[in-house]
């Protein structure tokens, strides 16, 4: 994750935050090492989830790791009975569009997430129904 944080492509999270949210994450392991991961935060009142901290080791770009992560995330969403998932991204819009996500507005986010949306950073919001 750190190289993506250093490039400001991924938001910085403390070790404590990651440890606290560890059950949100899915991982892809190859040759005994984690080469990709992503979190899925559940918003139960709205029956939706947020994909966050999606990152792939640069040595594994274009090898199917991101597709495997998406598959794992949607399996997790299905297991939670979610109607949809959404993601905020300033740099990876093409990835979400390629995976059949639609652009939505801040007002379409769960109220709890609207309250923490960073208007200054201005990430785009993508949603896909499960």
C-alpha positions in Angstrom: 0.0 0.0 0.0 2.8 2.4 0.9 4.0 3.2 -2.7 0.4 4.1 -3.7 0.1 6.3 -0.5 3.4 8.0 -1.4 2.1 8.7 -4.9 -1.1 10.1 -3.3 -3.2 7.6 -5.3 -4.4 6.0 -2.0 -5.4 7.7 1.2 -3.0 7.2 4.2 -4.3 4.9 6.9 -2.6 4.2 10.2 -1.6 0.7 11.3 -4.3 0.9 13.9 -7.0 1.8 11.3 -6.0 -1.1 9.1 -5.9 -3.5 12.1 -9.3 -2.3 13.2 -10.8 -2.8 9.7 -8.9 -6.0 8.9 -12.1 -8.0 8.4 -13.2 -5.7 5.6 -10.3 -6.8 3.4 -9.9 -9.3 0.7 -6.4 -10.3 -0.6 -4.8 -11.9 -3.6 -1.8 -14.0 -2.8 0.8 -15.2 -5.3 4.0 -17.0 -4.6 3.4 -16.6 -0.9 3.0 -12.8 -0.9 0.0 -10.5 -0.9 0.0 -8.8 -4.3 -3.3 -7.0 -4.0 -5.9 -6.1 -1.5 -9.1 -4.1 -1.1 -11.6 -3.3 1.7 -15.4 -3.4 1.6 -17.1 -1.3 4.3 -20.7 -2.3 5.0 -23.4 0.4 5.3 -26.2 -1.7 6.6 -28.9 0.9 6.7 -28.6 1.6 3.0 -27.7 -2.1 2.1 -24.6 -1.0 0.3 -20.9 -1.2 0.7 -17.9 0.9 -0.1 -14.8 -0.5 -1.9 -11.8 1.2 -0.5 -8.0 0.9 -0.4 -7.9 -1.1 -3.6 -4.3 -1.6 -4.5 -2.2 -4.0 -6.6 1.6 -4.3 -6.4 3.0 -2.7 -9.5 4.9 -5.8 -10.4 1.4 -7.5 -10.9 -0.3 -4.8 -13.0 -2.1 -6.3 -16.0 -1.9 -9.9 -14.7 -5.6 -10.3 -13.6 -5.0 -9.4 -9.9 -7.4 -6.5 -10.0 -10.1 -8.6 -11.7 -9.6 -11.3 -9.0 -10.0 -8.6 -6.3 -13.2 -7.4 -7.9 -14.5 -11.0 -7.9 -13.6 -11.4 -4.3 -15.2 -8.1 -3.4 -18.5 -9.0 -5.1 -18.5 -12.5 -3.4 -18.1 -10.7 -0.1 -20.9 -8.2 -1.0 -23.2 -11.1 -2.0 -22.5 -12.8 1.2 -23.5 -9.7 3.1 -26.7 -9.4 0.9 -25.7 -6.0 -0.4 -27.8 -4.4 -3.2 -24.9 -2.3 -4.5 -21.3 -1.2 -3.9 -19.7 2.1 -4.5 -16.1 3.4 -4.7 -14.5 6.8 -4.6 -11.5 7.4 -6.8 -9.6 10.4 -8.1 -7.4 8.4 -10.4 -8.8 5.0 -11.4 -12.1 6.0 -13.1 -11.3 3.9 -16.2 -11.0 0.8 -14.0 -14.4 1.2 -12.5 -16.1 2.1 -15.8 -14.4 -0.9 -17.4 -16.0 -3.0 -14.6 -19.5 -1.6 -15.4 -19.7 0.9 -12.6 -21.8 4.0 -13.2 -20.9 7.5 -12.0 -23.1 8.8 -9.2 -23.3 12.0 -7.2 -22.4 12.7 -3.6 -26.1 12.9 -2.8 -26.4 9.3 -3.8 -24.0 8.1 -1.0 -25.2 6.9 2.4 -25.7 10.0 4.6 -22.9 8.8 6.9 -20.5 8.7 3.9 -21.7 12.1 2.5 -20.7 13.7 5.8 -17.1 12.5 5.4 -16.8 13.1 1.6 -13.7 15.3 0.9 -15.0 18.0 -1.5 -11.5 19.5 -1.7 -10.0 16.3 -3.0 -13.0 15.8 -5.2 -12.9 12.1 -6.0 -15.4 10.7 -8.5 -18.0 8.2 -7.2 -18.8 5.0 -8.9 -21.6 2.5 -8.1 -22.5 -0.9 -9.3 -25.6 -3.0 -8.4 -24.9 -6.5 -7.2 
